[in-house]
């Protein structure tokens, strides 16, 4: 129970968690780009990219569970699946953005492609951060908090008296 309390207290605020998210996700992303290039020298690029994407998503989810969101331990399979789903959605957003660019501009230059891709990636990253923080890893923190809390007894004087009604009661409540 003390461990659950210390883990709950160690959960970082939104700004710190976002900085850690960028650091962990960005670090894994940069390492992944080198890994794909190296692996693609032995196997087809599409297969190398798929393998590295799966491995890097698993690694990033573990880092996010342990470090970014202060969950205090290994990520569960549910968290891995949800994180993978959010990564797949982010991938889809960048693909749709690039497809839309190709439909709107006949021959986009490399600079415009980079701006569109990086903008879509940034947007997808912010949304993914919110999903991971508010959904994927939030349940773990709330379960730990519920386990750590102990109910306080309510004094009899508060439960015995009926609540006042009428306009005067509204003024006192405010």
PyMOL commands that set and color helices and strands:
alter all, ss='L'
color gray80, all
select helices_A, chain A and resi 2-10+14-39+45-68+77-104+110-136+138-148+156-160+167-173
alter helices_A, ss='H'
color red, helices_A
deselect
rebuild
show_as cartoon
